[in-house]
């Protein structure tokens, strides 16, 4: 038998693998006689309650280990990624954000992924243009769910033009096979003014309803544009008037689906409401918040978490203190309202909110997740701000304390003479950090 040897990069302490004396640097040869080609196969194969692992030690000795475990119990092996190289995107989408990045940034920021495994493991959205029949078969066989799909339009000629890929017209065929295989799906539409909105959006949502309930929800998000668009497809931004048109159209569809199937099915990202100058929908309207990664319901969730956390504070005997929250321009009014509620509960605490303008990517980019360290320094240097500054962790690269422009949290602290407190992207953690700071 020909093995695909997978090097083990870490063994979790106290795990099954640790107890069996599997070590870092050992190679995994097979599970129940099957070679492991990628992380999805690994996750599928270890789900059995009885396993036989073949392990190759550094000296070439082969160990055959029999394991009895619970169905959902992990072995404690880490492989340093997704075992083989991730697949890059073959599209040249007219709205691609990566194409709008300036030159000179870290190489990893320019990698366009379109990998089924990343959809399952990290929630990434796929165009299904970089997929083959065998990949669909693997998804169905291994019960890989959910699969997050970037749809954009169900007009296949338009989709080929939007993605600049002749294979983009296989989308519905693949989705039908996934539906037949009872694979859970979530959809995404990046909406571009006068291209795939209006009648096109109505058709897209109607066509996607064919795949319900396996396709359980669709998120609609506005196209994001930076100032680095020289030579790229000319796209417009949504404004107050056009954003309101989208809201009216989608909310009417939501009412129809709610009456028909008991779910709104299609959901708008909060950004549309901010652009339109309207309040987002009520907390309960976002149902399971299953598209929060697309910015759907973040404001409602945040406000709910703030209120719930403040209700749990039994007294307001906080020490006199002052703090500053940094955010993007879109979130400024939401944070200001949250701060009023926090200061009402903690009257001895003075809390300021500062919105950082995005000079790096351009003024049309107003989300906090794309704020750079350089913009923070240039806009705060010399200003009378508090010594303690709260920032959301989405300003930083995942798992790091580094902004997109490679400036670190420590760089800013030293330059501005402040202490930065990193908060998770939820109201509960913000309140928790503030209460802790006030003690």
C-alpha positions as CSV (number, residue, x, y, z in Angstrom):
1,X,0.0,0.0,0.0
2,X,1.3,3.5,-0.9
3,X,1.1,5.8,2.1
4,X,0.8,9.6,2.3
5,X,3.0,10.2,5.4
6,X,1.7,13.1,7.5
7,X,4.1,14.6,10.0
8,X,2.7,15.2,13.4
9,X,3.6,18.7,14.6
10,X,2.2,18.6,18.1
11,X,0.6,16.2,20.5
12,X,-1.8,17.7,23.1
13,X,-0.8,16.9,26.7
14,X,-3.1,14.4,28.4
15,X,-4.8,13.4,25.1
16,X,-5.2,9.9,23.7
17,X,-2.2,10.3,21.5
18,X,-0.1,11.5,24.4
19,X,-1.1,8.4,26.5
20,X,-0.1,6.2,23.6
21,X,3.3,7.9,23.5
22,X,2.8,9.3,20.0
23,X,5.3,12.2,19.7
24,X,6.0,15.3,17.7
25,X,7.9,14.3,14.5
26,X,6.2,10.9,14.2
27,X,4.3,10.3,10.9
28,X,0.7,9.2,10.6
29,X,0.5,6.5,7.9
30,X,-3.1,5.4,8.0
31,X,-6.3,5.2,10.0
32,X,-8.3,1.9,9.8
33,X,-6.2,1.1,6.7
34,X,-6.9,4.3,4.9
35,X,-4.3,6.9,4.0
36,X,-5.0,10.5,5.1
37,X,-4.9,13.0,2.3
38,X,-6.2,16.1,4.0
39,X,-7.6,17.4,7.3
40,X,-11.2,16.5,6.2
41,X,-10.3,12.9,5.7
42,X,-8.6,12.9,9.1
43,X,-11.7,14.4,10.8
44,X,-13.9,11.9,9.1
45,X,-11.8,8.8,9.8
46,X,-11.2,9.5,13.5
47,X,-15.0,9.8,14.1
48,X,-15.2,6.0,14.4
49,X,-15.3,4.6,18.0
50,X,-12.7,1.9,17.2
51,X,-9.5,2.9,15.4
52,X,-6.3,1.3,14.2
53,X,-3.5,3.8,13.7
54,X,-0.3,3.2,11.9
55,X,2.5,5.4,13.1
56,X,6.0,5.6,11.8
57,X,8.6,6.6,14.3
58,X,11.7,8.7,13.4
59,X,13.9,5.5,13.3
60,X,11.5,3.9,10.7
61,X,9.8,1.6,13.2
62,X,6.1,1.1,12.5
63,X,3.6,1.1,15.4
64,X,0.1,-0.3,15.0
65,X,-2.1,1.2,17.7
66,X,-5.6,0.1,18.5
67,X,-7.9,2.7,20.1
68,X,-11.4,2.6,21.6
69,X,-12.9,6.0,22.2
70,X,-16.1,8.0,22.2
71,X,-17.6,9.0,18.8
72,X,-16.7,12.7,19.2
73,X,-13.5,12.3,21.2
74,X,-10.4,13.8,19.6
75,X,-7.0,12.1,19.4
76,X,-5.0,15.2,20.3
77,X,-2.9,15.4,17.1
78,X,-2.0,18.6,15.3
79,X,-0.6,18.8,11.8
80,X,0.3,22.5,11.4
81,X,-2.4,23.6,8.9
82,X,-4.6,21.6,6.6
83,X,-2.0,18.9,5.8
84,X,-1.6,19.7,2.1
85,X,-1.4,23.1,0.5
86,X,-4.6,25.2,0.4
87,X,-6.1,25.8,-3.1
88,X,-5.9,29.3,-4.4
89,X,-8.8,31.1,-6.1
90,X,-8.8,31.0,-9.9
91,X,-11.3,33.8,-10.2
92,X,-10.7,37.4,-11.0
93,X,-13.9,38.8,-9.4
94,X,-14.8,42.4,-10.3
95,X,-15.3,43.1,-6.6
96,X,-12.3,41.2,-5.1
97,X,-11.0,43.0,-2.1
98,X,-7.6,41.5,-2.3
99,X,-7.1,43.0,-5.7
100,X,-7.7,46.4,-4.0
101,X,-4.9,46.0,-1.5
102,X,-1.8,48.3,-1.8
103,X,1.5,46.9,-2.7
104,X,4.2,46.1,-0.1
105,X,2.1,44.3,2.5
106,X,2.8,40.9,3.9
107,X,2.6,38.1,1.2
108,X,0.0,36.1,3.1
109,X,-2.5,38.9,2.7
110,X,-2.5,38.5,-1.0
111,X,-3.4,34.8,-1.0
112,X,-6.9,34.2,-2.4
113,X,-8.3,31.0,-0.9
114,X,-11.1,28.9,-2.5
115,X,-10.7,25.7,-0.6
116,X,-13.5,23.4,0.6
117,X,-11.5,22.4,3.7
118,X,-11.2,26.1,4.7
119,X,-15.0,26.5,4.4
120,X,-15.5,23.6,6.8
121,X,-12.7,24.5,9.2
122,X,-12.7,28.3,9.2
123,X,-16.0,29.3,7.7
124,X,-14.6,30.7,4.5
125,X,-17.0,31.2,1.5
126,X,-16.3,29.3,-1.7
127,X,-17.2,30.1,-5.3
128,X,-17.3,26.4,-6.3
129,X,-15.3,27.3,-9.4
130,X,-12.2,25.6,-8.0
131,X,-13.8,22.2,-7.4
132,X,-14.1,18.9,-9.2
133,X,-16.6,16.0,-9.2
134,X,-14.4,14.1,-6.8
135,X,-14.5,17.0,-4.4
136,X,-18.3,17.0,-4.4
137,X,-18.3,13.3,-3.8
138,X,-15.9,13.7,-0.9
139,X,-18.0,16.4,0.7
140,X,-21.1,14.1,0.5
141,X,-19.2,11.0,1.7
142,X,-17.6,12.7,4.6
143,X,-20.7,14.7,5.5
144,X,-18.9,18.0,5.4
145,X,-21.3,20.7,6.7
146,X,-21.9,23.5,6.4
147,X,-20.5,24.5,3.1
148,X,-20.4,28.3,2.7
149,X,-21.0,29.3,-0.9
150,X,-20.4,32.7,-2.6
151,X,-23.3,32.9,-5.0
152,X,-23.5,36.5,-6.1
153,X,-26.0,35.8,-8.9
154,X,-27.9,32.8,-10.3
155,X,-27.7,34.3,-13.8
156,X,-24.9,32.1,-15.0
157,X,-23.8,34.4,-17.8
158,X,-23.6,37.3,-15.4
159,X,-21.8,35.2,-12.9
160,X,-19.1,34.3,-15.4
161,X,-18.6,38.0,-16.1
162,X,-18.6,38.9,-12.4
163,X,-16.1,36.2,-11.5
164,X,-14.2,36.3,-14.8
165,X,-14.3,32.5,-14.9
166,X,-15.8,30.4,-17.6
167,X,-16.4,27.6,-15.0
168,X,-18.6,29.8,-12.9
169,X,-21.7,28.5,-14.6
170,X,-21.5,25.1,-12.8
171,X,-22.7,26.5,-9.5
172,X,-26.3,25.4,-9.6
173,X,-25.4,21.9,-10.7
174,X,-23.0,21.5,-7.8
175,X,-25.5,22.9,-5.4
176,X,-28.2,20.4,-6.6
177,X,-25.8,17.6,-5.9
178,X,-25.1,18.9,-2.4
179,X,-28.8,19.2,-1.7
180,X,-29.4,15.6,-2.9
181,X,-26.6,14.6,-0.6
182,X,-28.3,16.4,2.3
183,X,-25.3,18.8,2.9
184,X,-26.1,21.9,4.8
185,X,-25.2,25.1,2.9
186,X,-25.1,28.8,3.6
187,X,-25.1,31.4,0.8
188,X,-23.5,34.8,0.3
189,X,-24.3,37.6,-2.3
190,X,-21.8,40.5,-2.6
191,X,-24.1,43.1,-4.1
192,X,-22.8,45.6,-6.7
193,X,-24.9,48.6,-7.6
194,X,-26.6,48.3,-11.0
195,X,-25.0,44.9,-11.7
196,X,-26.5,42.1,-9.6
197,X,-29.0,44.1,-7.5
198,X,-32.7,45.0,-8.3
199,X,-34.3,42.4,-10.5
200,X,-31.2,40.3,-10.5
201,X,-31.2,40.0,-6.8
202,X,-34.9,39.1,-6.8
203,X,-34.2,36.3,-9.3
204,X,-31.1,35.1,-7.3
205,X,-33.0,34.8,-4.0
206,X,-36.0,33.1,-5.8
207,X,-33.6,30.6,-7.5
208,X,-31.8,29.9,-4.2
209,X,-35.0,29.1,-2.4
210,X,-35.0,25.9,-4.6
211,X,-32.2,24.6,-2.3
212,X,-34.0,25.2,1.0
213,X,-33.8,23.7,3.6
214,X,-30.3,22.4,2.9
215,X,-29.5,26.0,1.9
216,X,-30.8,27.4,5.2
217,X,-29.9,31.1,4.8
218,X,-28.5,33.7,2.4
219,X,-26.5,36.8,3.4
220,X,-26.5,40.0,1.2
221,X,-23.5,42.3,1.8
222,X,-22.5,45.5,-0.1
223,X,-19.4,45.6,-2.2
224,X,-16.4,47.1,-0.4
225,X,-14.2,49.5,-2.3
226,X,-10.8,50.9,-1.4
227,X,-8.8,53.7,-3.1
228,X,-6.5,51.2,-4.8
229,X,-8.7,50.5,-7.8
230,X,-6.6,51.8,-10.7
231,X,-7.2,49.6,-13.7
232,X,-10.0,47.5,-12.0
233,X,-13.6,47.2,-13.1
234,X,-15.5,50.4,-12.4
235,X,-17.8,49.9,-9.5
236,X,-20.1,52.2,-7.6
237,X,-20.7,52.4,-3.9
238,X,-24.1,52.2,-2.2
239,X,-25.4,55.5,-0.9
240,X,-28.3,56.4,1.4
241,X,-30.9,56.2,-1.4
242,X,-29.7,53.0,-3.0
243,X,-29.1,51.2,0.3
244,X,-32.7,52.0,1.3
245,X,-33.9,50.5,-1.9
246,X,-32.1,47.3,-1.1
247,X,-33.5,47.2,2.4
248,X,-37.0,47.7,1.3
249,X,-36.7,45.0,-1.4
250,X,-35.1,42.4,1.0
251,X,-37.4,43.1,3.9
252,X,-40.4,42.5,1.7
253,X,-38.9,39.2,0.7
254,X,-38.3,38.4,4.3
255,X,-41.9,38.8,5.1
256,X,-42.9,36.5,2.3
257,X,-40.5,33.7,3.4
258,X,-41.5,34.2,7.0
259,X,-45.1,33.6,6.2
260,X,-44.2,30.7,3.9
261,X,-41.5,28.7,5.8
262,X,-41.2,30.4,9.2
263,X,-37.8,31.9,8.5
264,X,-36.6,35.1,6.8
265,X,-34.2,33.0,4.7
266,X,-32.4,36.1,3.3
267,X,-30.6,38.5,5.6
268,X,-28.9,41.9,5.0
269,X,-25.6,42.9,6.6
270,X,-25.7,45.7,9.1
271,X,-23.7,47.9,6.7
272,X,-26.7,48.5,4.5
273,X,-28.6,49.9,7.5
274,X,-25.7,52.1,8.5
275,X,-25.3,53.5,5.0
276,X,-29.1,54.1,4.8
277,X,-29.2,55.8,8.1
278,X,-31.7,53.3,9.5
279,X,-31.8,51.3,12.6
280,X,-31.0,47.6,12.2
281,X,-33.7,45.1,12.8
282,X,-34.7,43.8,16.3
283,X,-32.5,41.2,17.9
284,X,-35.1,38.4,17.4
285,X,-35.3,39.1,13.7
286,X,-31.8,37.7,13.2
287,X,-33.0,34.3,14.3
288,X,-30.0,32.0,14.9
289,X,-27.4,34.7,13.9
290,X,-26.1,32.1,11.4
291,X,-24.6,34.8,9.1
292,X,-22.9,36.9,11.7
293,X,-19.5,36.3,10.0
294,X,-21.0,38.3,7.1
295,X,-21.8,41.3,9.4
296,X,-25.5,40.2,9.7
297,X,-26.9,41.1,13.1
298,X,-23.6,42.3,14.7
299,X,-25.2,45.5,16.0
300,X,-28.2,43.8,17.5
301,X,-26.0,41.1,19.1
302,X,-23.6,43.7,20.5
303,X,-26.4,45.8,22.0
304,X,-28.0,42.8,23.5
305,X,-24.7,41.7,25.1
306,X,-24.1,45.2,26.5
307,X,-27.5,45.3,28.1
308,X,-27.3,41.8,29.5
309,X,-23.8,42.4,30.9
310,X,-24.8,45.7,32.5
311,X,-27.8,44.1,34.1
312,X,-25.5,41.7,35.9
313,X,-23.4,44.5,37.5
314,X,-24.7,44.8,41.1
315,X,-23.2,48.1,42.1
316,X,-21.7,51.2,40.5
317,X,-18.9,51.8,43.1
318,X,-16.2,51.9,40.5
319,X,-13.0,53.8,41.0
320,X,-12.8,57.2,39.2
321,X,-11.2,56.4,35.8
322,X,-11.1,57.4,32.2
323,X,-10.8,55.2,29.1
324,X,-11.1,55.5,25.3
325,X,-12.6,53.2,22.8
326,X,-11.3,53.2,19.2
327,X,-13.5,52.1,16.4
328,X,-14.3,52.6,12.7
329,X,-16.6,55.4,11.4
330,X,-19.5,53.0,10.8
331,X,-19.6,51.8,14.4
332,X,-19.1,55.2,16.0
333,X,-22.8,55.9,16.9
334,X,-23.3,52.3,18.1
335,X,-20.3,52.6,20.5
336,X,-21.4,56.1,21.7
337,X,-24.8,54.7,22.6
338,X,-23.2,51.8,24.4
339,X,-20.9,54.1,26.3
340,X,-23.8,56.2,27.5
341,X,-25.3,53.0,29.0
342,X,-22.0,52.0,30.5
343,X,-21.4,55.4,32.1
344,X,-24.9,55.5,33.5
345,X,-24.1,52.2,35.3
346,X,-20.6,53.3,36.2
347,X,-21.0,57.1,36.7
348,X,-17.4,57.6,38.0
349,X,-16.0,56.3,34.8
350,X,-15.5,58.6,31.9
351,X,-15.5,56.8,28.5
352,X,-14.7,58.5,25.2
353,X,-15.2,57.0,21.7
354,X,-12.9,58.0,18.8
355,X,-13.6,56.9,15.2
356,X,-10.4,56.4,13.2
357,X,-10.6,57.6,9.6
358,X,-9.2,55.0,7.1
359,X,-6.6,56.9,5.3
360,X,-4.7,53.7,4.4
361,X,-7.5,52.1,2.4
362,X,-9.5,55.2,1.6
363,X,-12.4,57.1,3.1
364,X,-15.1,54.7,1.8
365,X,-13.7,52.0,4.1
366,X,-15.3,52.6,7.5
367,X,-15.2,49.3,9.3
368,X,-13.1,48.7,12.4
369,X,-11.6,45.5,11.0
370,X,-9.6,47.4,8.4
371,X,-8.1,50.1,10.6
372,X,-4.3,50.2,10.5
373,X,-1.8,51.0,13.2
374,X,-0.4,53.9,11.2
375,X,-3.8,55.6,11.0
376,X,-4.2,55.2,14.8
377,X,-0.8,56.8,15.4
378,X,-1.2,59.7,13.0
379,X,-4.7,60.6,14.2
380,X,-4.0,60.3,18.0
381,X,-0.5,61.6,18.3
382,X,-0.4,64.8,20.3
383,X,-4.0,64.5,21.4
384,X,-5.2,64.4,25.0
385,X,-6.5,60.9,25.3
386,X,-6.8,58.5,28.2
387,X,-3.9,56.3,29.2
388,X,-6.0,53.2,28.6
389,X,-7.4,52.5,25.1
390,X,-9.8,49.7,24.3
391,X,-9.7,48.2,20.8
392,X,-11.7,45.3,19.2
393,X,-9.6,42.3,18.3
394,X,-10.8,42.4,14.7
395,X,-8.4,45.3,14.1
396,X,-5.6,42.7,14.5
397,X,-4.5,39.7,12.5
398,X,-6.0,36.6,13.9
399,X,-4.0,35.3,16.8
400,X,-1.5,38.2,16.6
401,X,-1.1,41.6,18.1
402,X,-0.2,43.1,14.7
403,X,-2.3,45.4,12.5
404,X,-2.6,45.0,8.7
405,X,0.2,47.5,8.1
406,X,2.6,45.4,10.3
407,X,2.6,48.0,13.1
408,X,2.2,46.2,16.4
409,X,0.2,47.0,19.5
410,X,3.5,47.5,21.4
411,X,4.6,50.0,18.7
412,X,1.5,52.1,19.3
413,X,1.8,51.9,23.1
414,X,5.4,53.1,23.0
415,X,4.7,55.8,20.4
416,X,1.6,57.3,22.2
417,X,2.4,56.4,25.8
418,X,-0.8,54.5,26.3
419,X,-1.9,51.0,27.4
420,X,-4.0,49.1,24.8
421,X,-6.6,46.7,26.1
422,X,-7.7,44.2,23.4
423,X,-11.4,43.2,23.6
424,X,-13.2,40.4,21.8
425,X,-15.9,41.5,19.3
426,X,-18.7,41.3,21.7
427,X,-20.4,43.7,24.2
428,X,-19.9,41.3,27.1
429,X,-16.1,41.3,26.8
430,X,-16.0,45.1,26.5
431,X,-18.1,45.5,29.6
432,X,-16.0,42.9,31.4
433,X,-12.7,44.6,30.5
434,X,-14.1,48.0,31.6
435,X,-15.3,46.7,34.9
436,X,-12.0,45.0,35.6
437,X,-10.2,48.2,34.6
438,X,-12.3,50.3,37.1
439,X,-11.5,48.1,40.1
